[in-house]
């Protein structure tokens, strides 16, 4: 049992700067990854690979109440070794279309949901790889319906339907959106900042995406016990 505790402590106290670009993640943050417990809503299906950090997400063609299906890591120390609430965080994931709708020849509309209140109310940035203009779009989902805010172009690597990275950096008053490590947008959040996040896939079309390297980086407390039995809280 002691070995398990030491192992968990080491995971939680690794510097995030060793895992993600220093320009995106603050040096005081540490990253959670390899999530094993997810909360999914509105999807046609979600299949995870227990031997890796990849999972496949399928849209629902018959959803009438949710424009996007979402799948994200669950909160709680018992669920994710202490993954808990934070208002200053970075979420990053590598996304790739794994199924193309043969009727529309589209790659699907997919991205990251963040500052989630629940599965029907959150902010979102998503990508439309088959487009050049307005390839990415940011907005707000309220009661399951998407409302656009701003949009922009993507680079060639995104539009070729290869794997690409999407990252959102949040503080209480400001957000930043990165695509393949390049800053695309700075914005004021619509909702209170919180690290409740998920990958999101547009419903009412035939589409599947594969997500890998999902990370949520935030400042955490490292808890240990001193020789006198008192709890000691430090930063990594």
Secondary structure, 3 states (H helix, E strand, C coil): CHHHHHHHHHHHCCCHHHCCCCCCCCCCCEEECCCCCEEEECCCEEEECCCCCCEEEECCCCCCCCCEEEEEECCCHHHHCCCCCCCCEEEEEEEEEEECECCCCECCEEEEEEEEEECCEEEEEEEECCCCCCCEEEEEEECCEEEEEEEECCCHHHHCCCCEEEEEEECCCCEEEEECCEEEEEECCCCCCCCCCEEEEECCCCCEEEEEEEEEEECCCEEEECCCCCEEEECC
